[in-house]
Amino acid sequence: MIIAAGGGRRIGGPEALLYRGDQLLVERALGLVRETGCDPVVVVLGAAAEQVRDTADLTGATVVVNRAWGTGLGSSLRVGLGALSDADVEAVVVFPVNMPGITADALRRVAALPYPETLVCATYAGTRSYPMVFGRRHWAAIATLANADGGARPYLLAHKGEVIDISCDGVAEGGLVDTPESVEEWGLAVPVQRTPA
């Protein structure tokens, strides 16, 4: 599951429309998921969803829209898990589009335990981050407890003894693109926003 719903208020445009060269970050993320063989793929859009649909090549993904994207990560997580409720899968890999340092190697590392009871977090220098894996047994409770900015954090804290930490140091970088400085640091660009007619 790729979370690509954020409005990017601090960076000047929706996270799903950030791009490097001629590739949108959401397209890059989709390519990583395909490379690792995860299927099905859910992309959760929110801010500028129609513009993202018009601009990005999301072929092969199930695209869902979080109409409440402004309330934060928790609502996007609920929408994405809801889209997988009928899928024949035991676990889901989750990461946000605004982490361009995530690699296919990191996805493979955390997805090595795709079981219904799994809770896995990537770590960078010992700090938990994405990608994460949520086994199906946890989905309903994660959706219930997911909060605005923390996403699954409340559930993970309540079940910290069950979480498996997988170091992704050396194969990925865990930084978020959430400031103008980080946009520049990653060599990204924010598109000019269309204004309604």
C-alpha positions in Angstrom: 0.0 0.0 0.0 1.4 3.4 -1.1 0.0 6.3 0.9 0.0 9.3 -1.5 -2.7 11.5 -0.1 -0.9 14.3 1.8 -1.5 17.9 0.7 2.2 18.9 1.2 1.2 22.2 2.8 4.8 22.8 4.0 6.4 21.9 0.7 4.1 23.8 -1.7 2.1 21.0 -3.3 0.6 17.5 -3.0 3.1 14.8 -2.1 1.9 12.5 -4.9 2.9 15.1 -7.5 6.5 15.6 -6.3 8.8 14.5 -9.1 12.4 14.0 -10.0 13.4 14.3 -13.6 10.4 13.1 -15.5 9.1 10.7 -12.9 6.5 11.4 -10.2 7.4 9.9 -6.7 4.1 8.0 -6.8 5.2 6.3 -10.0 8.6 5.5 -8.5 6.9 4.0 -5.5 4.7 1.9 -7.7 7.7 0.7 -9.6 9.4 -0.4 -6.4 6.4 -2.4 -5.3 6.2 -4.1 -8.7 9.9 -4.9 -8.5 9.4 -6.7 -5.2 6.4 -8.7 -6.5 3.9 -7.5 -4.0 0.3 -7.9 -5.3 -2.3 -6.5 -5.2 -1.1 -2.9 -5.0 -3.2 -0.2 -3.5 -2.4 3.5 -3.9 -4.3 5.9 -1.6 -4.7 9.3 -3.1 -6.2 12.4 -1.4 -5.0 15.9 -2.2 -5.3 16.8 -5.9 -6.5 13.2 -6.6 -7.9 14.0 -10.0 -4.7 15.8 -11.1 -2.7 12.8 -9.9 -5.0 10.4 -11.9 -4.6 12.6 -14.9 -0.8 12.9 -14.6 0.5 9.7 -13.1 0.7 6.3 -14.7 -0.8 4.1 -12.0 -1.6 1.1 -14.3 -2.1 -2.1 -12.4 -2.8 -0.5 -9.1 -6.1 -0.3 -7.3 -6.5 3.5 -6.7 -8.7 4.7 -3.9 -9.3 8.2 -2.7 -9.3 9.4 0.9 -11.8 12.2 0.8 -10.8 13.0 4.4 -7.1 13.3 3.5 -6.8 16.6 5.4 -7.4 14.8 8.7 -4.0 13.1 8.4 -2.3 9.7 7.9 -4.8 7.7 10.0 -7.7 8.2 7.6 -5.6 7.2 4.6 -4.5 4.0 6.4 -8.2 3.2 7.1 -9.1 3.7 3.4 -6.2 1.6 2.2 -6.9 -1.3 4.5 -10.6 -1.1 3.6 -9.6 -1.5 0.0 -7.8 -4.7 0.8 -10.5 -6.3 3.0 -11.7 -8.6 0.3 -8.3 -9.4 -1.1 -6.7 -12.8 -0.6 -3.6 -11.5 1.2 -2.1 -12.3 4.6 -0.2 -9.1 5.1 0.3 -5.6 3.6 3.5 -3.6 3.1 2.8 0.1 3.8 4.9 3.2 3.1 4.3 6.9 2.2 5.2 8.3 -1.1 7.2 11.1 0.4 10.1 8.8 1.5 12.2 8.7 -1.7 15.0 7.0 0.1 13.0 3.7 0.4 14.3 1.1 -2.0 13.2 -2.3 -3.3 15.8 -3.9 -1.0 14.2 -2.3 2.0 10.7 -3.5 0.9 12.1 -7.1 0.4 13.6 -7.1 3.9 10.5 -6.1 5.7 8.2 -8.2 3.5 10.1 -11.4 4.3 7.5 -12.4 6.9 4.1 -12.0 5.2 2.0 -13.8 7.8 -1.3 -12.8 9.3 0.2 -12.1 12.8 3.2 -10.1 11.5 4.0 -6.6 12.7 7.3 -5.4 11.1 8.9 -1.9 11.1 12.0 -0.8 9.2 14.5 0.9 11.3 17.1 3.5 10.5 19.8 4.1 13.1 17.6 2.3 15.5 14.5 4.5 14.9 11.3 2.8 13.6 9.9 4.0 10.3 8.6 2.8 7.0 8.2 0.5 5.2 6.0 -1.4 7.7 4.2 -4.7 7.4 0.9 -5.3 9.0 -0.4 -8.9 9.2 -4.1 -9.3 8.4 -5.0 -10.2 12.0 -4.1 -6.6 13.0 -5.9 -4.7 10.3 -9.2 -4.0 12.0 -7.6 -2.8 15.2 -5.0 -0.7 13.4 -7.8 1.0 11.4 -9.7 1.6 14.7 -6.8 3.1 16.5 -5.1 4.9 13.6 -4.8 8.6 14.5 -4.3 11.7 12.4 -0.5 12.2 12.3 0.7 9.0 13.9 -1.0 6.5 11.7 -0.5 3.1 13.1 1.8 4.3 15.9 -0.8 3.9 18.7 -1.4 0.3 17.8 2.3 -0.4 17.4 3.0 1.1 20.8 0.3 -1.0 22.4 1.8 -4.1 20.8 5.5 -3.3 21.0 6.4 -6.7 22.2 5.1 -8.2 18.9 6.8 -5.8 16.6 9.8 -7.1 14.7 12.4 -4.4 13.9 14.3 -4.9 10.6 17.3 -2.7 10.1 17.4 -1.0 6.7 20.6 0.9 7.3 22.8 0.6 4.3 20.0 -0.3 1.8 17.7 2.7 2.2 17.3 6.1 3.8 14.4 6.9 6.1 14.0 10.6 5.7 10.7 12.2 5.0 10.3 15.0 2.4 8.2 17.4 4.4 10.0 20.8 4.2 11.2 23.0 1.3 14.8 22.2 2.4 14.2 18.4 2.1 12.6 18.9 -1.4 15.8 20.6 -2.5 18.0 18.1 -0.7 16.4 15.2 -2.6 16.6 17.0 -5.9 12.8 17.0 -6.2 10.4 19.5 -7.7 6.8 20.5 -6.9 4.5 21.1 -9.9 2.7 24.3 -10.4 -0.9 23.7 -9.1 -3.8 24.1 -11.4 -6.4 26.6 -10.3 -10.1 25.8 -10.7 -11.8 27.5 -13.6 
